[in-house]
């Protein structure tokens, strides 16, 4: 009974990996297209980071998740295949999948951290870094620097990972097989990966979000006080709501990242060396869970950003973005106006010059009579 349950669980884990690939690929491509071509605030530092993040998250399911798909859904049911993992195909494939997995995961985590930090800097007017980071060319330089550093940190994988081992098969013949992740380097690198991918980005994102929330609250309090003193300050609502939506997006991204990746980190720290039974199934499930955080970014953007949602609808329905935005504005104009909104809307009464002209005409007509 236990064997059957484990086989079903492994099949479902492989099927879920396949779903992550077929769903995450078009969604991340769509995110990249929207952030680089359609959203109105494409020069915003955080939006620029989101665009590059979509490309990195596009690569993540094609590493370990691709191995799970091939192993659990294809090779498992073929008797003539002796390889257990896709990394055993060749030394190059072993190095490529290992490097791609560690690099893409760490890079995505740090780009999310950079997006949160860039938003935090943009809200603090007294920080000297704000004007420098607000320039698109500078934020792109920082993005490329982050990608380069992460690639450099993972470069030893190309050297130390993978070796040929010789085994005797069932026909009493010596056969060469690729042994991946067997180097002593990975005993150290698994700990380093937890720090680079989990704990350091966790900490920085939480700190940045706390600073963002504090600054948003202070700005909201100042806006409320100025609104009470001057009704004309209601015109600032548009900018405040745009900033609020971006802040909600970053907070949700941080929460999703922590919730989906923390179980894998906790398992490797507390039980990584003690759990031996069904270890492959556990690591496969936790890896799928961590990858989910990099596929659900589209859902977060959809829920928190009206500009992104409008652009996505226009792409899915093959309509121009301007037409979709125009229809949205028409719906807003057709909404009934409340008393509070009526008081804050610009007056349509005659101006002083119109009144004086009407008064002059009235006096002239009275005299003539």
Helices and strands as residue ranges (DSSP letters): H 2-33, I 34-38, H 45-60, H 64-69, I 70-74, G 75-77, G 86-89, H 91-123, H 129-133, H 136-153, H 157-160, E 163-168, E 174-179, H 185-194, I 195-199, H 200-229, G 231-236, H 237-270, H 279-295, H 297-304, H 306-316, H 321-334, H 339-344, H 352-368
